Structure formats: structure tokens, C-alpha cells
């Protein structure tokens, strides 16, 4: 399975229960979280270690017991530090019917500019509800669908009652255009990372000046477009090293590196191991 190839529109769970749980530790091919977005909401809970996140350019550090609620469409990514974390991704509008009284109340809050996005500290009641929600999804005991649905409503109530969400989610026209431009570049990198992309090509794709794109892209991701391209290529290569038997040379070429020596240098700089060492340590 190519984890990094999954699209932001991937279906989560089943049609009548659109929610999915992911457990991520250092053995997971997608241990690090490349920047992405999806049309569902996401809950993240850290079990141990530290998870350094960026959500729409805002840095958030999560420690053991902490959680975060991420709104649909938000650009987010990050890197773990001796970390194990879990994610629940769900379609809010299909999962919690908006025709209900509770759904109408939620729509009213969001219509006022609120975004269901916020940090849930470990000691908070919201984080406690979040842990119960993850436990219900993990165990799948008889009737867990009812438990999951109830805990989601309870969590939403706690978030809104104590203003743990982002109060003003209204974006200016300029901010909306910048977000869409970054998404265009991320899409291009994800689909064409094996091609010989240049900064000028990425800027043309986003219809922006290269220098302006660099500033804006760094604000959101912490990297330049080319720096992020190389990072993404290395993540794809690391996945192939874990899951396949192809040679290091073949993997380098598949991931857009025409020079195997350069690939090895970049890989070592980002992973602190050579490709061969990484394969021996992480191959599944």
C-alpha cells in the first residue's frame, strides 16, 4: 500500500459510518506527516513523546495526553519526536446529521465564523473525552457505533462550551488565495514529485512570482518549495525502502533523484541514516 499516494478526497470508514482510526508509531511508513489537507475533520491524540505540528502556518506542539481538532480543508503537517500518536478522520456532515437539532446548533456556530480547530490540553475534560473516543474506536465492542457518535457530540459540546475552537475562522480574500496557491503547489509535488520540477515550474503552476511563492510557502510549511519537494521525495523513498525490495538506485530514480550520490546525501541529512541502514532498521 502506498500511504503517501492517498488523496485528500479518500473515503474514510464506510459509507454509513464515515470515520476511520489510524495508529502511528516509528514503524509506520508515514511516521512523519507531510503537509496535506482533506475534506474531513481530524482528531489527533498523542500517546507518548512529542508531535510538532503546523496548522495553516500556526505552530502547535503536542505532548503525551494532548489532542487537537483540525478543521476540514486546513493545511497541516508535522514531525514526531519519539512519538506515538493516533488520528481519527471523519466526515462531520455525514457522520453527525445536520438536520437534527444539535446539527442545526453546530451549523449556527460555524456560520458565525467559528472553526472547529483547537488545542485540547491533556488535563482538560475535552482531552479526556477524546481518549474515551479513541478507546471506543480501538476496541470496537458491541454497540461501539453508538458510543462513538455520543462521544463525538459530547466532545463538540465541550469544545464550544469552553471556546476551545478558533473563534474567528473568516479568511480574508488574500488569505484564501494564498491557501489555495499553497494547495496547488502541494498537489503538484504529490502528483509529479518524480519529475524534474523547478521553483519556476512550481511558481507557474501556482500563478505566482517565485520569490513570493517561497515566502508564502515557507510561512505555511516551514520549508521552501524545493526544500519541501526533496523532503517529500525522501518520504516516498523511505516508504519504498520499508515496503519493497527494489534497489536503492531504482528507488532514487523513481523518486526524482537522477544522482544516486545526491539522493544518499539528502536521505542521510533528513533521516540520519543511509538508505541501506534505514531499510535494515525499518523493513516490514
N, C-alpha and C positions, 0 to 999 in steps of 0.2 A: 504493500500500500504506500502511495506517495502522499505523506501527510502535508508536505508543503504545496502540493498541487491542488489542495482543496480550495474551492472557490468561496467567496464571501456569500454566495447565494445557496450554499449547500443546505440540504434539508436536514433538520435536527430531529432526532427521535422518530416518531411515527406520525402519520397524518392526523390521527385522533389524539395523540399525546406528544405534541411537538416540543420535546425537551430532551436534552442529552447531557450525560455526565462524562468528564474526561479527567483521568488521574495522570499527573505528570511528575516524573522524577528524573534523575540523571540518566536513566536507561532509555527514556522516551526519545524517539528520533526528532521530536520537536520540543526538546527541553527548553531551548531558548525560544522566545516568542517574537518572530519577525513582525514588523508593523503590518496591520491588516484591519479590516472592519467587516461587519456583516450586518444583515438586516434583521438580526435578532438581538435581544438583550443578553448580557453575560454577567454572571456572578463568579467571582474568584475568591477562594479561601486558601490561605497559606497554612499548611500543616507544620512545617518546620523551616528554619532558615529565613532568608530574606529574598523578596521579589521586588526588583526595581522596575517600576512601570512608568510609561509616559502615555497620557490620555489626552489627545488633541493638544499636544505640546506641553501639558502640565505634568510635572514630575510627582510621582507618588511612590513611597517606599512602604511595602507591606511586610510585617514580621509575623511570626507564628501566632495564629489566632485571629489575625486581622483579615478583613474581607473588603471587597469593593463591588459596587454595582456599576456596570458600564452600559450606557445608552446605545441603542441601535444606531449604526452609522458612524460611531466615533472611531477615529483612527487611534489604535492603541498597540503597544508592543513593549517588550522589555527583556531583561535578563535576570535569571535566578542566581542566587549566591548560596550554595549549599542548601538548596531549597527543594521542598516537595510541596506541590500545590494542586488544587483541584478546580475545575471550571464547570459550571452549568450554563449551557447556552439554550435559550428558549424563545419562542415566538410569543411575545406578550399578548398580542391582539387575538391570536388564535387559541392560545392556551387559557387566557382569562377572558371570557366573553364580555365584550364592551357593551352589549345590550343590557347587562344586568345593572342593578342599582350601584354596586361597587364599581363596575366598569365605567359607568357614567361619571361617578365622582372622580375617578382617576383621570378620565379624559378632561374633566374640568380643570384639574390641577395642571395638567400638561398644556392645556390651551392657554393658561396664564403665563406660560414661559418656563415652567419648571422642567428640568431634565432629570430623569431617573438615573442619576450618576452621582456617586459619592462614596467616600471612605467610611468603612464600618470598623471602628477600633475594637480590638479583642475583648475589652471589658464591657462593651455596650450590649444592650439587650438585642439589638439588631444582629450583631455577630453571633450571639447565642442561638437566635432563630435560624441564622444561616447555617450553623453547624448541624442543627437538627435536620434541616432541609437536605444537606449533603448526606447525612446518615440514612435518611429515608430513601434517597435515590440509590445509595450503595447497597442497602440490604434488600430492597425490593420485596419486603414482606407482603403478605396478602393484604390488599387494600391500600398499598403504598401510594397509588394514584390519588386517593382522597387526601392522604396525609400531605403529599407534595403540594397539591393545589391549595389546601388550607394554610400550609406554612408560607407559601408564596404570598397569599393575601395578607397574612399576619406580618410578614416582612415589609410589604408595601405600606401597610398601615403604620408600622413603627418608623419607617423612613420618612413618611410625610408628616406624621405627628411631631417628630423631633427635628424636622428640617435637615435631615441627613442627605438630601438630594441637592443638586445645583439649583439655586433659586431662580436664576435668570439664564435661560438657555437660548435666548434670542440672539442670533448671529447677525452681524451687520452684513450687508451685501458683499463688502470687500472680504470679510472673513469667510463667508460661504464660498466665494470664488477661489480663495486660497486653499480651502479644504478640498474642493473639487479638483484643483490643479495637482495637489499632492496625491490624491487618489489616482489621477490619470497616470502619474509617474510610477506609483506603486503597481498599478495594473500592468503597465508596460514592462517593468522589471520582472514581475512574476511570470508573464507570458513569454518574454523574449530574452531572459537572462543569459541564455546560451549564445545569443547573437553578439557581435562586436559593437555594443552600444557605446555612445559617447555622450558627454554632457550636452553638446549641441543637439544631438538627436533627441534626448530626453526633454530638453527645453522646447524644441519644436513641437514635440508631442503634446506638451502642456500649453503651447502657445505663449511662452514667457521668455524674457531675456535670461540667458544662462546665469548671470550674476544674481539676478533677483530670485531665480529658482533656487540657487544654492542657499541664499539667506533664509528663504521661506521653508525649504525642505529641512534645513538644519534645525530651525526653530521647532518643528514638529517631531523629528526623528532623532535629533542629536548628531546626525551624520550628514555629510554632503551626499548628493545623489550618486556619485561614483563610489564613494565610500560605502554607501548602503548597498549598491549593486554588488560590490565584492563581498560584503558581509552575506548577502542573500545567496550568492553563488556558493560560498563556503558552507552555508547551512544545507543547501541542496546536496553538495558533495558529501557532507558528513552523514546525511541520511542514506545516500547510496552506499557509503562505506559500511554502514551498520546493517543494511538490508540485503545487499547484493554481493556478488563475487567478481565483479569486473575489476580490471587492473586499475591502479591509481592513475596511470596515464589516460586510459579511456574515460575515467570519471572526470578528470581535469578537463578533457576536451568536451565532454558532454555538458559541463557546467560553464563553458565560456572562456576557459583559460587555454590559450594557444601555446603558452610556455609552461611546461610542467615544473620547471625550477621555480618560476614565479608563483605558480599555484602552491607549491610546497611552502614557500616563504610566507605567503599570505595566510595559509592554513595554520602554520605554526604560530604566527603572530596573534591570530584570533582564538585559537583553541589550545595554545600552549603545549601542543603535541604535533608530531609529524602525522601525515595521513595514515601511514602504516601503524604507528603507535595507537592512533585513535581507533583504527579498525580492530586491533587486537584487544583493546580495552572495552569496546562497546558493541562489537558484533553480536547480533541476536541469533 
